[in-house]
Amino acid sequence: MNTEPTTTEIATGFPVLFTKEEFKKNIVEAMLVLANQIYFTFSADSGSSIGLVGERVWSMLSPKPYLGSTFGDSGTTPDHVGLTYADVERLSIVQTLVKLYDYGVLGILDTSIAGDFDTCDGYENQAARILYDLNRSTFLQEWGNHGAYSSAVAVERCEYVFELANARLMLEGSSEGFFLDNRDAGFLSIRQMALLSGMTEASIRTLASRSRKSLLTTATDGNSQLITTNDGKNTTIDIADAKAWLKAKGRYVPISRKRNRGATDFTNRRFSSIDEIEDAIADRMEFLRVQYGDEVINARIKSVGLKPVRRQIVPPIDLWKQVIGEEQLLKTELMRRFGEALELPADLFALRAAEAVMQERLRGIEKQVKQAQQLKS
């Protein structure tokens, strides 16, 4: 990706090539591309089967009714089929890409998940490889009309974001990082330096060459020179030298720490299980504890009238956790008061709590129906 066109810039001077809202639209488009891959993989040569596969794939993307024309046409965009960010934001890969945008582009580290992506064994590594492979695939070449369609640009931007986030991890002294084939602790590659400076690799190589010549002939301020090391095969930049140079050029992005998990109003989406909404509530409570302190939140919960419920995590192992429980989730007035305590829309929160319970019950009934059908046949 060319990183030197006209851009908007944040206070640090680091060029922001696209806003977070623009990137969210890119993510939705990338998810539609991946969904089409799944659709083609599992389609059967039958009209009814094709429709069933399409409907199942769509259900993984959105709770909205399925449109039969969603899949199979490379010119189809999210706008054509009514797919929005709100539909896909619950997906782990989507949340990961947004988290990496916050860290890589804006320098925001979510302390609720700090360290999660500083590992080659984490989810971020696998998500990055999926999109890395997709961006180089012949499937995307054809599907994106060799870069002419917005889907190709969307996937390319996803790769840029996770590469930049990984480079920033290394710059900040990461112990491992993710998505690196060759790790050279304490050093950055030319590619990583280009990403962190918002310049092209060719420009970085030119600057490095000029700096080497300048250092040999004159005594200059080291911070104004891009000091590199070459082992005969690869050119690298020491972390300390890289950070000093970025600061001198006004391109360094300082890391700010925030707790984002649990910060948003989650009542705008549907929950398919009791565990799912319990997890969202737990994140919200922890976020509020950071904001107001344990004493304030404990007093709020006590005034709501919630009673602690213990549930065994994996029977018969003797491990338990405290939950709200199905019975309390179905009590409308209790959930309304709880929603107010969580600083969420009270009526909608109560409805979402009941909906999560009913969704879980419905899945249980559907499972029993299928089993009964199998026994009948």
N, C-alpha and C positions, 0 to 999 in steps of 0.2 A: 504494500500500500504506500503510495506517495504521501509523505507527511510534511510537505512544504507548500501546499496551496494556502490561499487566504483563509484564516481561521479566526474564530473568536478566541480570546485568551482570558485565563483567570489571573488573579492578582500576581501570581508567581512569574508570569511570563511564559509558562509552559503552554504550548498551543493545544487547545481543545478542538479536535477535528469535528466532533458532533456532540450534541447535548445528550443528557441522560434520557430525555423524552424521545429524542430521535432514535437513540439506541434501543429503547424499549420496542419501538416499531420494527426495528431491524431484527430483534429477537423473535418477535411474533412471526415474521416472514421466514426466519431460519427454522422455526418449529414446524411451519407448514411444509417446508422442504423435507424435513426428516419424516414427517407424517406421510408424505407421498412415497418415500422410500419403503416405509412399512406397508403401505397400501399395495404397492406393486409386489412386494415380497410375498404377501399372504393372500393375494387375490386368487380366486379359482375361476376356471373357464365356464362360468355359468352366470346368467343374469341375476338370479336371486342371490347367489353366493357373493357376487361382486358387491351388490348393494349391502349385504350383511357385513362384509369386511369393511366397507366404507363407513358404515354406521358405527362399528366398533372402534375403528381408528379415530373417528371424529369425537367419540365419547371420551377419549383420552386427552383431547385438546380442549373441549368446550362442553358445558352443560346445555347449550342451546340446541334446538332441533337440527337434525342433520339435513343438509341439502345434497341431493344426489349428484350434483355437478361439482362437488368440492374437490375431488381428486381426479388425477389423470390428465390434467391440462397444465402444461408448464407456464402458461400465461396467467393462470389464476393467482390472484393476490389475496391477502387477508381481507382487504376491503370488499372484494367481490363476494366473499362468503360470510362476511360479518364476524370474522375472528378478531378479537381484541386482546390487549395485554391483560385485562381483567380475567379473561378466560384461561390464560396459561400461566398466570403468575404463581400458582400453587406448585408448579413443577420444579423439581430440584435443580434441573439444568438452567432454568430461567432465573431462579433465585441466585444461583452461583454466578451467572454472567453479570447480573446487576451488582452483586457484591464485588466482583472483580473490577467492574467499571468504577465503583466508588473508590476502591483502593488504588487501582492503576492510574486513573485519570485525575481523580480529585484528592487522592492521598488520605481518604477516610478509612480507618480501620475499625470495624465493628468489634468491640471488646467482648461481646457475647459469644463470638466465634473466633476470637483471636487464636492464631496458631493452627487452625483447622486446615488451612491450605498451604502451610509450610511443610509439605511432605509429598513424596512421590507416590505414596500409597493412598492418598486422599481422593475424594470424589472429584475435586477440581481437576486432577490429573486425567481422569478418565473422560470427563466432559470435554476437556481441552483437546484430547486426542480424537474424540468423535468428530469435533468440528474442524480440526486440522485435516483429518482424512477427507472429510466432506468437501472442504475448500479445494482440495487437489483431485477430486474424483471426476471421472468422465461423466458420471451421472449429473453432477452440478454443471459441467461444461455444456451438456446438452440442455439440461433443465433451465439453466440461467442464460441460455442462448449466447454462450461464450462471453459472458460478462455484460451483455446488453440489458438483461433483465435485472430488476431490483433485487431479486432473490440472491443473485451472485454477490452483489455489493453487501447485502445483509450478512451473509456467511463470512465474507472477508473481514467485515468490521468485528464480528465475534472473535475471529482469530487475532486481530490486532489487540483487542481488549485483554484477552488472556495472556498474550505474549508480553504486553506492557506491564500487566500486574505481576507476572513472574519476574520480569526484569527489575521492577521496583522492590520486590522481595529481596532479590540478591543485593541490590544497592543498599538496603537497610540492614544488611548483615544476616540474611537468612541462613539458617543452618543447613537447609536442603533445597527449598523451593520445589516447584512442580514443573512438569513438562520440559525437562532438560535431558537431552541424550548424553551430553558430556558436561559434567559439573567440574568447574575449576574454582574451588572455594577462594573467596577474597578477590575475585576478578570478574569483569564484565566482558562480553564479546562485543565486537563492532556492531552487530545487530542490536544487542541490548542497549548499547550506548546511543544508537540512533533513535530507538524508541523513546528513551528517557529524555532525550534532548529535543525531540520533535523534528529531527532532521533526517535526511536520507543517509543510507550507509555510505554512498559515494562521497557525500559531503564530509562525513566523519573521517573517512580514510584520507581525504585531501587535507583536512585540518591536522590529522595526526602526522602526516608526512611533512607539512610545513613546520609543525612544532618541533619535530626531530631535527630539522635543518636549523631552525632558530636556536635551539638549545645548544647546538654544536658551535655556533658562531657568535652568540651574544649572551649576556647575562640578563635574563628577563624574569619577570614575576612568574613563578611556577603556576599560579592559579589561572593565569591567562593562557597557558599552554596546555594542550591535551596530551598528557604524557602517556605513552603506550609502551608495551613490551612485546617483542616478537621473538618466538622460539624457533623461527625458520619455517614454521607451518602456519601458525595462527597468531593474530595480533590481539592482545587483550589489554584491558585498562584496570589498574588497581582500584579497588573500591574507594579508598581515601582520595586518590587523585580524581576519580570520576566525580565524586560528590563535591570536591573543591571546585572543579571546573564548572559543573552545573550551577553551583551557587554564584560563581563569578559571572556567568552568562545570564543569570536570572531565570534559569530553567529548572531549578530544583524545587520539588514539591514537598513541603514538610508534611509529616504524617500527623494527623489529628485523630484522636480516639473518641469514638462515640458508641453508644449501645443502640443499635437499630432494631434488633430482634424484639418484637413485641411493641414497637413504636406505632405501628399503623392500625387503623380501624379495620378489623378483619370481618366485620359483619356484612361486607359487600360481596362475600363469596360463600358458596355452599360447602358444607363439610359432609363427607360421605360416611363417617364413622364417629363413634364416641371418643375413641382415642385421639382422633385428629383434632376435634374441637377442644378436648382436654389439654392437648399439647399447646394449642394456640392460646388458651386461657393461662396456662402456666408461664408462657413467654411474656404475656401481657402483665401478669402480676409481678414477674421479676423486673420488667422494665419500670413499672411504677415504684417498686421498692428502691430502685436506684435513684429515682426522681425525688421521692418523698421520705424514704427511710422505712425500716421494718415496723416501727411503732405505729406510724400513721396507717399503713396498709393493713396491719393486723387489727387495728381498731375498726377499720372499714368493714373487713370481712366478718368481724364479730357482730357488728350492727346489722349486717345483712341477714344473719341467722343461719348461715351455712353450717352444716354438721360434717366433720371429717369422716370420710369413708376409706377404709383400708381394703386394698385389692391385691391378691396374689399376682405377681407379674407372670411367672411361668410355672404353673402347677406341674409337679408337686414340689418344686424347689422352694425353700423357705425364704423367698424374697418378696417383699410387699412394698407398695407405694400408696400414697394418699391421693385420692381422687374425689371428684364431685359426685360421680355416680349417676346411673340412669334415672333413678327415682327423682333426685333433686333437679336434674336437667329438664325434666318434664313439668316442674312446678312453675307456672307462668309468672306469678307475682314474685316468687323467690328469685327467679332469673332476671326479672325486671330490676329488682333492687341490686342484684349482683352486677348487672350491666352498668348501672349508674356508678357503682363503686369502682368499676373498671374504666370509667370515663368513656363508655361506648353507648350508642343509641339503644336505650333500654328495651323498647318494644322489639326492635329488629334482633337484638341479642337473644331475647327470650325465644323468638321464633327460630333462630338459627340453632339454638340448643335443642329444641324439640325436633327440628328437621334432622339433625345429626343422628338422634336416637332412632327416628323413623326410617332413615336411610339404612341404618345398620339392621334394623328388624326386617326391612324389605329384602335386603340381600340374603338374610337367613331364610326367609320364605322361598325366595327364588331358588336357593340351593336345594331346599327340600322338594320343591316341584320337580327339579331336574332329576333328583334321585328317584322320585316316584315314577317319573316317566321312564327312566332306565329300567326299573324293576318291572314295569308294565310290559315293556318290549322284550 
